[in-house]
Amino acid sequence: MNNEFGYLREKLRVFAEARDWDQFHSPKNLSMALSAEVAEIIEHFQWLTEEQSNNLPKDKLEEVETELADTLIYLIRLADKLDIDLLTAAVNKIELNEQKYPVEKAKGNAKKYTEFDK
């Protein structure tokens, strides 16, 4: 994991250990907490138009920023518990998506790769 993620991973380990929270940070619990945080992000955008969602007022944007941080924290913690290098996993997934979604078939449309020849 690169320096920034490694720094966050270690900071989160120390934070949890100091509070004896590691006992609660099972992959099951962390994935549930992650899901809850993602739902909190969604709440900020529910019922907004596309334009409104692209132009959040400063106070709303700050709230979304906090929820995104919570999401990242749980994601890093979950990956740490499962010994997954998130950056490597993300690079691998991008490479896989490049194969599934070649530019000539995917550019300008939102179809799933399984629908390209339909």
C-alpha positions as CSV (number, residue, x, y, z in Angstrom):
1,M,0.0,0.0,0.0
2,N,1.4,3.4,-0.8
3,N,2.6,5.9,1.8
4,E,-0.7,7.8,2.2
5,F,-2.8,4.7,2.6
6,G,-0.2,3.1,4.7
7,Y,-0.1,6.1,7.0
8,L,-3.9,6.1,7.4
9,R,-4.0,2.3,7.9
10,E,-1.4,2.6,10.7
11,K,-3.1,5.7,12.3
12,L,-6.4,3.8,12.3
13,R,-4.8,0.7,13.9
14,V,-3.4,2.8,16.7
15,F,-6.7,4.7,17.2
16,A,-8.7,1.4,17.4
17,E,-6.1,-0.3,19.6
18,A,-5.9,2.6,22.1
19,R,-9.7,2.3,22.6
20,D,-9.8,-1.5,22.6
21,W,-12.1,-1.3,19.6
22,D,-10.2,-3.9,17.6
23,Q,-12.4,-6.6,19.1
24,F,-15.4,-5.0,17.3
25,H,-13.7,-4.5,14.0
26,S,-14.4,-7.8,12.3
27,P,-14.9,-7.8,8.6
28,K,-18.6,-8.4,9.1
29,N,-19.0,-5.4,11.4
30,L,-16.7,-3.1,9.3
31,S,-18.6,-4.0,6.1
32,M,-21.9,-3.2,7.8
33,A,-20.5,0.1,9.1
34,L,-19.2,0.9,5.6
35,S,-22.6,0.3,4.1
36,A,-24.2,2.6,6.7
37,E,-21.8,5.4,5.9
38,V,-22.4,5.0,2.1
39,A,-26.1,5.4,2.9
40,E,-25.4,8.6,4.7
41,I,-23.7,9.9,1.6
42,I,-26.7,9.0,-0.5
43,E,-29.0,10.9,1.9
44,H,-27.3,14.1,0.9
45,F,-28.2,13.6,-2.7
46,Q,-31.6,12.1,-2.4
47,W,-34.3,14.1,-4.2
48,L,-31.8,16.5,-5.7
49,T,-31.7,17.3,-9.4
50,E,-28.5,16.5,-11.4
51,E,-27.6,20.2,-11.3
52,Q,-28.2,20.5,-7.6
53,S,-26.1,17.5,-6.9
54,N,-23.2,19.1,-8.9
55,N,-23.5,22.4,-7.0
56,L,-23.9,21.6,-3.3
57,P,-23.9,24.6,-1.0
58,K,-20.7,24.9,1.1
59,D,-22.3,23.5,4.3
60,K,-23.7,20.5,2.5
61,L,-20.4,19.9,0.8
62,E,-18.7,19.9,4.2
63,E,-21.2,17.3,5.4
64,V,-20.6,15.1,2.4
65,E,-16.8,15.5,2.9
66,T,-17.2,14.1,6.5
67,E,-19.3,11.2,5.3
68,L,-16.7,10.4,2.5
69,A,-14.0,10.5,5.2
70,D,-16.0,8.0,7.3
71,T,-16.4,5.8,4.3
72,L,-12.7,5.8,3.5
73,I,-11.8,5.1,7.1
74,Y,-14.1,2.0,7.2
75,L,-12.9,0.9,3.8
76,I,-9.2,1.1,4.8
77,R,-9.9,-0.6,8.1
78,L,-11.8,-3.5,6.3
79,A,-9.0,-3.9,3.8
80,D,-6.5,-4.0,6.6
81,K,-8.4,-6.7,8.4
82,L,-8.5,-8.8,5.2
83,D,-4.9,-8.0,4.4
84,I,-5.9,-6.4,1.0
85,D,-3.8,-3.8,-0.6
86,L,-6.5,-1.4,-1.8
87,L,-4.3,0.4,-4.3
88,T,-3.2,-2.8,-5.9
89,A,-6.8,-4.1,-5.9
90,A,-8.0,-0.8,-7.5
91,V,-5.3,-0.9,-10.2
92,N,-6.1,-4.5,-11.0
93,K,-9.8,-3.7,-11.2
94,I,-9.1,-0.8,-13.6
95,E,-7.1,-3.1,-15.8
96,L,-9.9,-5.6,-15.8
97,N,-12.5,-2.9,-16.6
98,E,-10.3,-1.8,-19.5
99,Q,-10.7,-5.2,-21.0
100,K,-14.4,-5.4,-20.3
101,Y,-15.1,-1.9,-21.5
102,P,-13.0,-1.2,-24.6
103,V,-13.2,2.4,-25.7
104,E,-14.7,1.5,-29.1
105,K,-17.6,-0.2,-27.4
106,A,-18.1,1.7,-24.2
107,K,-17.5,5.3,-25.1
108,G,-20.5,7.5,-24.6
109,N,-22.9,4.8,-23.3
110,A,-23.7,3.3,-19.9
111,K,-24.4,-0.3,-21.0
112,K,-22.9,-3.1,-19.0
113,Y,-20.2,-5.0,-20.9
114,T,-22.6,-8.0,-21.2
115,E,-24.9,-5.9,-23.3
116,F,-22.5,-4.6,-25.9
117,D,-23.3,-7.1,-28.6
118,K,-27.1,-6.9,-28.1
